[in-house]
């Protein structure tokens, strides 16, 4: 067996073990914890970059390493680095719980990395469970015990029911086909796709991933979890776990093969409901994290629109959109963490006067929100353009029209947030926000990345294109 | 219809009915006892399908150990049976909707699926073969499960012990 293929996972497993040890020690300071986590995340990004171009299968063909999985692993590693980089205060988690926090972040990342590579239904299910359980406990770690317990329990119950539904779908598909290696399923499923056992099985199977992504019938947990968990945990859920969900969704939908009659209609319906519901609910939100949660739901709808095209272009768009969500949502949440004084969830009004308190953060927030709305010189525009063109090529004109209407609706509440940040006068304190130097560098880098990829997206599109080729 | 199929349908109806009763009981002790029936029924189904090891594990671990633990916990925390309605009035629509959805799916299976009416034939997976298959082909999954258990232990510790209270070293009595 070629262990070099398994490098990123082994590395992250090592990180898990390091934090397991640290959590058992008594006298490790908050700073040491933070820097250990940060350094290990940086090395993790390097390890994932090095193994970007490796190729092969492992563990009796249950695990495939190719450009598709490695690209997503790199995204996950970058996501984990970004999340850890804003954990320098970690105000809403008790100091004695910091090693556990980093440990769970590392396990969740590890599980999601394995999820992108798993090509056997059993392995996929177990990886998904590992990542979900890490997230449940992460949500619970909030200092304010009552909120933490409530939120974590709600999240856990929704997650457990979604995973039961998914398991039922697995069982139906397993009953129909003798082998549940994705490599075999990709050949046998398209031939039987219009039989009830296969189409219902596939749909129920997708439900588990719908839950992760926050798609319509399984979106209830999202606003509550975002609001109720620590800001840093929310950042992790909104960025890294969404990337993993998109990765596995594309892999599963690619199994259907593109000639299904019923399933595609269901997916279209779900996508339309998801984006409309997300955008309409977001308008009414006063809490910034809840607003971002509903915008996450809307974005899940857009991603689904790209995925349901079931064409290489659509998948490329979805992969590109994963990068978009990672960068833009992270930038928004970085601002959320910065303006929250004691780790509470800030309201939209709390942004008042941000352009004077910290012009850099205000600029970053503006670009990120423009990106989420899909306004040109940002990465968000390229992502939406790719997805909408793919849908147009497939002849879903009405669907693209509905999505465009949704984009206009979303512009309204993004601009409300911007209005609060730029035009509203703060009520009491106007002392400048203290932004440490490393965070300034990070923010500048994010701004540059968001704009640069927005103007020159070709390299990333080519990479996504090459990655998607491994799915077929 | 083979004798296997008849036993299978009998057992499955026992499982479904007892699970239904377990879910609707308001007294937790009753619910747990009905759940034990469910696990016994599942174990029998496993045995019928030719997986004696799983059947034994189901009885020993689930019906035996875990349910007894549940009973202990329920008796220790002494919960009163709740008097609130099982399904609050506002939640009837989603319940009915989901039931209809699943019933439709069930009928689709019965009438649209070409090889729906197959009969159960005896099969056998010896514990040795089963174990070899699991630990050889799927050992990655086994390892991931071990990580999952680790996370579960950490979760239980975090849930059980309030944060910020470290054991006081100075007051510790040395014996």
Interface residues (C-beta under 8 A of the other chain):
Chain A: X13 X16 X20 X23 X26 X58 X59 X60 X62 X63 X94 X95 X96 X97 X100 X103 X104 X107 X110 X111 X114 X120 X122 X123 X126 X127 X129 X130 X133 X134 X136 X137 X140 X141 X143 X145 X195 X196 X197 X200
Chain B: X105 X108 X109 X112 X113 X114 X136 X137 X138 X139 X140 X141 X144 X145 X147 X148 X150 X151 X152 X154 X155 X158 X159 X162 X163 X164 X166
